[in-house]
């Protein structure tokens, strides 16, 4: 039996333990922060268990600041008293999986404030930081509460998704559409983008585009209005709203800024100097990515360049469609930079075709034509000289059936596997340029009037300097010297044989002539013949 003195000592020790326990949360938070990615530790708010307004992701209905630290073990979750509306409003919340922030309107690079594009898809795109990855970008298409808008001019993000397909039997799930990763139903987007990420990794093309993955969000929408731009003062009804039971696509951050934003001033000394620093292998790698995965929406807002000249592509929801990339000459995106939107899509301007067509080609080209892959490929030709790791990937895919490719990568639509298989066959049969021209030969001939992703306009000679041949770059007028993107990288024999000098016209059968020059025959005239020939080649490879 304990004596009174022993009881007193035990009570004293218990009191000391209780005091130490009260200090555990702060010490635990510090230890947890020390284990975080440095970028997360720098942005993670400090906190103490006794500060007013502290809660958790579970106990709060709205919150001003997310905290990545968990509630220390053995400590009851903090919860402020509810407000007059019956909801719990917190100033800080433990247990968030990501701290979200709105995009800024501009970012500095090389002495210039460069515009940040928010995208035209209507999806929610936010910057974030997670404990293990550090800085990330987060994109979701639905499920955000409070009427979240990317900008005040965008439509609100739907508060519910069409269906949560992961928790339904396969027979009850919605079918994913053919049109890439632009579905209202996020599960289809996740399948589409994660399959593409896996294929890029297998093809050793992950340096061409940021890695991507799907996670469920435990967070609150950012507080503070619409960033730092002209919309900053607009009220944001979604501020602090809780995000629960919502999946999002996470991305590694892309270095640099959008090419279109930086090059918008024309061929200034600053722009030309950066163009000369561009890593040639990066452009070729990104061009191979776009051709292999059939990108139909590659423009200057989703091609990023850094101060060091590193180049990546992002927003790849347009994959597995027709070819339309500013890196690849001959498609609409490229032609818009070469001769101007008015000359390529006059019918899409206000007033339509009757008022605007035919459009007049611009006398100068935008400096964005400098990211034409030919300006960065040795001898301005790729042929079979694909980046390391691509050809082994092509041969692995060639040995699989369409159904096997679809199942292996968990693709969103079987047509995407067929499109990939077709491109793989074309690349193996005759190299890069032949595959490009075969792809174009299956697309509609552009008429200079309509907007669309599946047009082919013929391939003009490259413009890899401030002035080359008939091409002049906007902003370089009056200069005595004409800078080259890659000094001394002229066209080799293969390029000269294919991309003839002078204006490339589009007479009938021009596609067939160009395909033959690239080393193959065009099969546009009969899809059945093309399918039969493709099947024959695939059977031969599997033997």
C-alpha positions in Angstrom: 0.0 0.0 0.0 1.4 3.4 -1.0 2.4 5.8 1.8 1.3 9.4 1.8 4.8 10.5 0.8 4.8 8.1 -2.2 1.3 9.3 -3.2 2.5 12.9 -3.2 5.5 11.9 -5.3 3.3 10.0 -7.8 0.9 13.0 -8.0 3.8 15.3 -8.7 5.2 13.0 -11.4 1.7 12.8 -13.0 1.5 16.6 -13.1 5.0 16.8 -14.8 3.9 14.2 -17.4 0.7 16.2 -18.1 2.8 19.3 -18.6 5.1 17.6 -20.9 2.2 16.1 -22.8 0.9 19.6 -23.4 4.1 20.5 -25.1 4.1 17.4 -27.3 2.0 18.8 -30.1 4.4 21.7 -30.8 7.4 19.4 -30.6 5.7 16.8 -32.7 4.9 19.4 -35.3 8.5 20.5 -35.5 9.7 17.0 -35.9 7.1 16.3 -38.6 8.1 19.5 -40.5 11.7 18.4 -40.4 10.9 15.3 -42.3 9.1 17.2 -45.1 10.3 18.1 -48.5 12.2 21.4 -48.1 9.7 23.2 -50.3 6.9 21.9 -48.1 8.7 22.8 -44.8 9.1 26.4 -46.1 5.4 26.9 -46.9 3.9 24.9 -44.1 2.4 27.3 -41.5 3.7 27.1 -37.9 1.1 26.3 -35.2 0.6 25.5 -31.5 -2.1 23.3 -30.0 -3.4 26.2 -27.8 -3.8 28.8 -30.5 -7.4 30.0 -31.1 -9.0 28.8 -34.3 -6.9 25.7 -34.7 -8.8 22.7 -36.0 -8.3 19.7 -38.3 -9.4 18.7 -41.8 -12.0 16.5 -40.2 -13.4 18.9 -37.6 -13.5 22.1 -39.7 -16.1 23.1 -42.3 -14.1 26.0 -43.7 -10.4 27.0 -43.1 -8.1 29.9 -43.9 -4.8 27.9 -43.8 -4.0 24.3 -44.4 -1.3 22.6 -42.3 0.4 19.5 -43.6 1.2 18.2 -40.1 -1.0 15.5 -38.6 -2.5 15.7 -35.1 0.1 14.1 -32.7 -0.8 10.7 -31.5 -2.8 10.5 -28.3 -3.9 14.1 -28.5 -7.6 14.9 -29.0 -8.2 16.6 -32.3 -8.7 20.4 -31.8 -12.0 21.9 -32.8 -13.1 25.6 -32.4 -16.7 26.2 -31.3 -19.1 26.6 -34.2 -20.1 30.0 -35.5 -23.5 31.6 -35.6 -24.3 29.7 -38.8 -23.7 26.4 -37.0 -20.5 25.7 -39.0 -17.0 25.4 -37.7 -14.7 28.1 -39.2 -11.0 27.5 -38.5 -8.0 29.7 -39.0 -5.6 26.8 -39.4 -6.3 23.1 -40.0 -4.0 20.1 -39.3 -4.1 17.0 -41.5 -4.3 18.5 -45.0 -2.7 16.4 -47.8 -1.8 19.5 -49.9 -1.7 23.3 -49.4 -3.4 24.9 -52.4 -2.8 28.4 -53.9 -4.2 30.1 -56.9 -1.9 30.8 -59.8 -0.3 34.2 -60.1 -1.1 36.4 -63.1 2.6 36.7 -64.0 6.1 35.4 -63.1 9.5 37.0 -63.5 12.0 35.6 -66.0 15.1 37.3 -67.5 14.1 40.7 -66.4 10.5 40.5 -67.7 7.2 39.9 -66.0 5.8 37.0 -68.1 2.1 36.3 -68.3 0.8 33.1 -66.8 -2.0 31.5 -68.8 -4.8 29.9 -66.9 -5.9 27.5 -69.7 -9.1 27.4 -71.7 -10.4 24.0 -70.7 -12.5 25.2 -67.7 -10.7 22.9 -65.3 -9.5 24.1 -61.9 -5.7 24.4 -62.0 -3.9 25.4 -58.7 -0.4 25.4 -57.4 0.1 23.1 -54.4 2.7 21.8 -52.0 2.7 18.3 -50.5 4.8 16.9 -47.7 6.6 14.3 -49.8 6.8 15.9 -53.3 7.1 19.6 -52.5 5.8 22.0 -55.2 3.1 20.5 -57.5 0.3 21.5 -59.8 -3.2 20.2 -59.1 -5.9 19.9 -61.8 -9.5 18.8 -61.3 -12.6 18.9 -63.5 -15.4 18.6 -60.9 -16.2 18.1 -57.2 -15.2 21.5 -55.8 -17.7 23.2 -53.5 -18.6 26.9 -53.2 -18.8 27.7 -56.9 -15.0 27.7 -57.6 -14.0 29.5 -60.8 -10.5 29.6 -62.3 -11.1 33.3 -63.0 -14.3 35.3 -62.5 -14.9 34.9 -66.3 -14.9 31.1 -66.2 -17.9 28.9 -65.4 -18.0 27.4 -62.0 -16.5 24.0 -61.6 -19.3 21.4 -61.2 -19.8 20.5 -57.5 -20.5 16.9 -58.3 -18.8 14.6 -60.8 -21.0 12.6 -63.3 -20.2 9.4 -61.5 -17.5 8.0 -59.2 -16.7 5.1 -61.4 -14.0 3.5 -59.2 -16.6 2.5 -56.6 -19.1 1.0 -59.2 -19.2 -2.4 -60.8 -17.6 -2.2 -64.3 -20.9 -2.9 -65.9 -22.4 0.3 -64.3 -19.6 2.7 -65.1 -19.8 5.4 -67.7 -18.0 4.7 -70.9 -15.0 7.0 -71.5 -15.3 9.0 -74.7 -12.8 9.0 -77.5 -12.0 12.7 -77.3 -8.9 12.5 -75.0 -8.7 13.6 -71.4 -11.4 16.3 -71.5 -14.3 14.4 -69.9 -16.6 15.8 -67.3 -16.2 12.5 -65.6 -12.8 12.7 -63.9 -12.2 8.9 -63.7 -11.8 8.9 -67.5 -9.3 11.8 -67.3 -7.3 10.0 -64.7 -7.2 6.8 -66.7 -6.2 8.7 -69.8 -3.5 10.8 -68.2 -2.0 8.0 -66.1 -1.8 5.7 -69.1 0.0 8.4 -71.0 2.4 9.0 -68.1 3.2 5.2 -68.0 3.8 5.1 -71.7 6.0 8.2 -71.6 8.0 6.5 -68.9 8.3 3.3 -70.8 9.5 5.2 -73.9 12.1 7.2 -71.9 10.2 10.4 -72.8 9.4 11.5 -69.2 11.9 14.4 -69.7 9.5 15.7 -72.3 6.6 16.3 -70.0 6.1 16.6 -66.2 5.3 13.3 -64.4 1.6 13.0 -63.4 -0.4 10.9 -60.9 -3.8 10.8 -59.2 -4.5 11.5 -55.6 -7.4 12.2 -53.4 -7.4 15.8 -52.0 -7.7 16.5 -48.2 -7.6 20.3 -48.2 -9.5 23.6 -48.3 -9.7 26.0 -51.3 -7.4 28.9 -51.0 -8.3 32.2 -49.3 -7.3 35.6 -50.7 -9.2 36.2 -53.9 -8.2 35.6 -57.5 -4.5 35.9 -57.1 -2.5 39.1 -57.8 -3.8 40.2 -61.2 -6.6 42.5 -62.3 -9.1 40.0 -60.8 -7.6 40.2 -57.3 -10.4 42.3 -55.9 -13.2 40.2 -57.1 -15.1 38.3 -54.4 -14.4 34.5 -54.3 -17.4 32.6 -52.8 -15.4 29.4 -52.8 -12.6 30.8 -50.4 -11.9 28.3 -47.6 -14.4 25.7 -48.8 -13.6 22.1 -47.8 -12.5 19.6 -50.4 -13.5 16.0 -49.6 -14.0 12.8 -51.6 -12.4 14.5 -54.6 -9.6 13.1 -56.7 -7.3 15.4 -58.7 -4.5 15.0 -61.1 -1.1 16.0 -59.7 1.8 17.1 -61.8 5.4 17.9 -61.3 6.0 21.6 -61.8 7.1 22.6 -65.3 10.2 24.9 -65.3 10.0 28.3 -66.9 7.2 30.0 -68.7 5.0 29.5 -71.8 6.8 30.1 -75.1 3.9 32.2 -76.3 4.1 34.5 -73.3 7.8 35.1 -73.5 8.0 35.3 -77.3 5.1 37.8 -77.5 7.4 40.8 -77.8 8.8 39.5 -81.1 12.4 38.9 -82.1 13.9 41.1 -79.4 17.5 40.6 -78.3 16.2 38.9 -75.1 13.9 36.5 -77.1 16.6 35.6 -79.6 19.2 35.0 -76.9 16.8 32.6 -75.2 16.0 30.9 -78.5 19.7 30.3 -79.0 20.0 28.7 -75.5 17.1 26.2 -76.2 18.3 22.6 -75.7 18.1 21.1 -79.1 17.6 17.6 -77.7 14.6 18.9 -75.7 12.8 20.1 -78.8 13.4 16.9 -80.6 12.3 14.8 -77.6 9.1 16.9 -77.3 8.4 16.6 -81.0 8.8 12.8 -80.9 6.4 12.8 -77.9 3.8 14.7 -79.9 4.1 12.6 -83.0 4.2 9.2 -81.1 1.3 10.1 -78.9 -0.6 12.0 -81.6 -1.0 15.4 -79.9 -3.8 17.6 -81.4 -3.6 20.7 -79.3 0.1 21.7 -78.9 0.3 25.5 -78.9 2.6 28.1 -77.4 0.7 28.2 -74.1 1.5 24.6 -73.2 5.2 24.5 -74.4 7.4 25.8 -71.6 10.9 27.1 -71.8 13.2 27.9 -68.8 16.0 30.5 -68.4 18.5 27.7 -69.1 16.7 26.8 -72.3 15.1 23.6 -71.1 11.8 22.8 -72.9 8.9 20.6 -71.8 5.3 20.2 -73.0 2.3 19.9 -70.8 -1.5 19.7 -70.8 -1.5 16.5 -72.9 -5.3 15.9 -72.9 -5.2 16.2 -76.7 -3.2 13.0 -77.2 -4.3 10.1 -79.4 -6.0 12.3 -81.9 -4.9 13.9 -85.2 -1.5 15.6 -85.4 -1.6 19.4 -84.7 1.5 20.6 -82.9 3.5 23.8 -83.2 6.6 21.6 -83.0 5.7 19.8 -86.2 5.3 21.8 -89.4 2.3 21.3 -91.5 -0.6 21.5 -89.0 -2.8 24.4 -88.0 -1.0 25.3 -84.8 2.2 25.7 -86.7 0.7 27.6 -89.6 -1.0 30.1 -87.2 2.5 31.2 -86.0 3.9 31.1 -89.5 1.4 33.2 -91.5 -1.1 34.3 -88.9 -4.5 33.3 -87.5 -6.4 35.5 -90.0 -4.9 33.6 -93.0 -5.5 30.2 -91.5 -8.8 30.4 -89.7 -10.5 33.5 -91.3 -13.9 31.9 -91.0 -13.6 31.6 -87.2 -13.3 35.4 -86.8 -16.3 37.5 -85.8 -18.4 38.0 -88.9 -17.5 34.6 -90.3 -16.3 33.7 -93.8 -18.4 36.3 -95.7 -16.6 39.1 -93.9 -13.1 37.8 -93.4 -12.2 35.3 -96.1 -9.9 34.8 -97.8 -7.5 36.0 -95.1 -4.2 37.7 -95.9 -1.0 36.0 -94.8 1.2 38.0 -92.5 4.4 39.3 -94.0 6.3 38.2 -91.0 6.2 35.1 -88.8 6.0 34.9 -85.0 9.3 33.8 -83.3 7.4 30.7 -82.1 8.3 29.1 -85.4 11.8 28.7 -83.9 10.6 25.7 -82.0 10.0 23.8 -85.2 11.8 20.6 -84.6 13.8 21.0 -87.8 15.6 23.9 -86.3 16.9 21.7 -83.6 17.5 18.3 -85.2 21.0 17.8 -86.6 20.8 18.4 -90.4 17.2 19.4 -89.8 16.1 15.7 -90.1 15.4 13.0 -87.5 14.7 9.9 -89.6 15.4 6.8 -87.6 17.6 8.8 -85.1 15.0 8.8 -82.3 15.9 9.6 -78.7 17.4 6.8 -76.7 14.8 4.4 -75.4 12.1 5.2 -77.9 12.8 2.4 -80.4 12.8 -0.4 -77.8 9.4 0.9 -76.7 8.1 0.9 -80.3 9.2 -2.7 -80.7 7.5 -3.8 -77.5 4.2 -2.1 -78.5 4.5 -3.5 -82.1 4.6 -7.0 -80.7 1.3 -6.5 -78.8 -2.3 -6.4 -80.1 -4.4 -3.3 -79.8 -6.4 -5.0 -77.0 -3.1 -6.0 -75.2 -1.9 -2.3 -75.3 -5.3 -1.1 -74.0 -5.2 -3.5 -71.1 -1.5 -3.2 -70.3 -1.6 0.6 -69.9 -5.2 0.8 -68.6 -6.2 3.2 -71.3 -9.4 5.1 -71.4 -10.6 4.1 -74.8 -9.7 1.3 -77.2 -9.4 3.7 -80.1 -6.4 5.3 -78.4 -4.6 2.0 -78.5 -5.3 1.7 -82.2 -4.0 5.2 -82.8 -0.8 4.4 -80.9 -0.3 1.2 -82.8 -0.7 2.9 -86.1 1.9 5.5 -85.2 4.3 2.9 -83.9 4.0 0.9 -87.2 4.7 4.1 -89.2 7.7 5.1 -87.1 9.2 1.6 -87.4 8.6 1.3 -91.1 10.3 4.5 -92.2 11.3 6.8 -89.4 10.1 10.1 -88.1 9.4 12.2 -91.2 7.7 9.3 -93.0 5.4 8.8 -90.0 4.6 12.5 -89.8 3.6 12.7 -93.4 1.6 9.5 -93.3 -0.3 11.0 -90.3 -1.0 14.1 -92.3 -2.1 12.1 -95.3 -5.0 10.8 -93.3 -6.1 14.3 -92.3 -8.2 16.9 -94.1 -6.5 19.5 -96.3 -6.7 22.9 -94.7 -8.7 25.5 -96.6 -7.5 28.6 -94.8 -11.0 29.2 -93.4 -12.0 26.7 -90.8 -10.7 26.1 -87.3 -9.9 22.5 -86.4 -7.3 20.1 -85.2 -7.3 17.6 -88.1 -6.1 19.8 -91.0 -2.9 19.5 -93.1 -1.5 22.5 -95.0 1.6 21.2 -96.6 5.0 21.7 -95.1 6.8 25.1 -95.6 10.6 25.4 -95.4 11.9 25.9 -91.9 12.6 29.4 -90.6 15.5 29.0 -88.1 16.8 32.5 -88.0 15.5 36.1 -87.9 15.5 35.9 -91.7 15.8 32.8 -93.8 14.7 32.4 -97.4 11.3 34.1 -97.8 10.7 34.0 -94.0 11.2 37.0 -91.8 10.5 37.1 -88.0 8.3 39.8 -86.5 10.4 42.3 -84.6 13.6 41.6 -86.5 12.9 44.2 -89.3 15.8 46.6 -89.9 18.5 44.5 -88.3 21.8 44.4 -90.0 22.6 40.9 -88.7 20.3 38.0 -88.7 20.7 35.6 -85.8 20.4 31.8 -86.2 18.8 29.6 -83.6 21.5 27.0 -84.2 24.4 28.5 -86.0 25.7 26.3 -88.8 23.0 23.7 -88.6 21.9 23.7 -92.2 19.8 21.1 -94.0 21.5 17.8 -94.6 21.0 15.6 -97.7 17.9 14.0 -96.3 16.2 17.3 -95.4 17.1 18.9 -98.7 15.5 15.9 -100.6 12.4 16.2 -98.5 11.8 19.8 -97.6 12.5 21.5 -101.0 13.5 25.1 -100.9 11.0 27.8 -101.8 7.3 28.0 -101.1 5.6 24.6 -100.7 2.4 24.6 -102.6 -0.4 22.1 -102.2 -1.4 20.7 -105.6 -3.5 17.6 -105.7 -1.6 14.5 -104.4 1.0 16.7 -102.7 0.6 14.5 -99.7 1.4 11.4 -101.7 4.5 13.0 -103.2 5.9 14.1 -99.9 5.2 10.7 -98.3 7.1 9.0 -101.1 10.1 11.3 -100.6 10.1 10.5 -96.9 10.5 6.8 -97.8 7.1 5.3 -98.0 3.8 5.1 -99.9 0.7 6.9 -99.0 -2.3 4.7 -98.3 -4.9 7.4 -97.9 -6.9 6.3 -100.9 -8.1 3.1 -99.3 -8.5 2.6 -95.6 -9.2 -1.1 -96.1 -5.9 -1.5 -98.0 -4.1 0.4 -95.3 -5.6 -1.7 -92.6 -4.7 -4.9 -94.4 -1.1 -3.8 -94.9 -0.9 -2.7 -91.3 -2.1 -6.1 -90.2 0.4 -7.9 -92.4 3.3 -5.9 -91.0 2.2 -6.5 -87.4 1.9 -10.3 -88.1 5.4 -10.2 -89.6 6.8 -8.5 -86.5 5.3 -11.0 -84.1 6.9 -13.9 -86.0 
